[in-house]
Amino acid sequence: MKSMTWKPDPDHDPEVNAYLDDMNHAPYITIGAIILGLFCLFTFIVVVSVF
């Protein structure tokens, strides 16, 4: 059985780091677009309900 203690793997670590650099980012543009869309929808509902 393999030891469960983590040890650096110099052969595999650069691949893992490159993958994490590419994939591990928060989707700020998507979050902003959703918030902007909800704000516009709310504004539209308020304007339509006034008239």
C-alpha positions in Angstrom: 0.0 0.0 0.0 1.2 3.5 -0.9 2.1 5.9 1.9 -0.7 8.5 2.5 1.8 11.2 3.3 2.0 13.9 0.6 5.4 14.1 -1.1 6.2 16.5 -4.0 6.1 14.8 -7.4 8.4 16.9 -9.6 7.3 15.0 -12.8 3.6 15.6 -12.3 3.5 18.9 -10.3 4.1 21.3 -13.3 1.1 19.8 -15.1 -1.1 20.2 -12.1 0.0 23.8 -11.6 -0.6 24.7 -15.2 -4.1 23.2 -15.0 -4.9 25.1 -11.8 -3.6 28.3 -13.3 -5.9 27.9 -16.3 -9.0 26.6 -14.5 -9.0 28.0 -10.9 -10.4 31.5 -11.5 -13.7 33.0 -10.3 -16.1 33.9 -13.1 -16.2 37.7 -12.4 -17.6 38.6 -15.9 -20.4 36.1 -15.6 -21.3 37.2 -12.0 -21.3 40.8 -13.2 -23.5 40.1 -16.2 -26.0 38.2 -14.0 -26.1 41.1 -11.5 -26.5 43.6 -14.3 -29.3 41.6 -15.9 -31.2 41.2 -12.7 -30.9 45.0 -12.0 -32.2 45.8 -15.5 -35.0 43.3 -15.1 -36.0 44.8 -11.7 -35.8 48.3 -13.2 -38.0 47.3 -16.1 -40.6 45.7 -13.8 -40.7 48.9 -11.7 -41.1 51.2 -14.7 -43.8 49.0 -16.3 -45.7 48.7 -13.0 -45.8 52.5 -12.5 -47.7 53.1 -15.7 
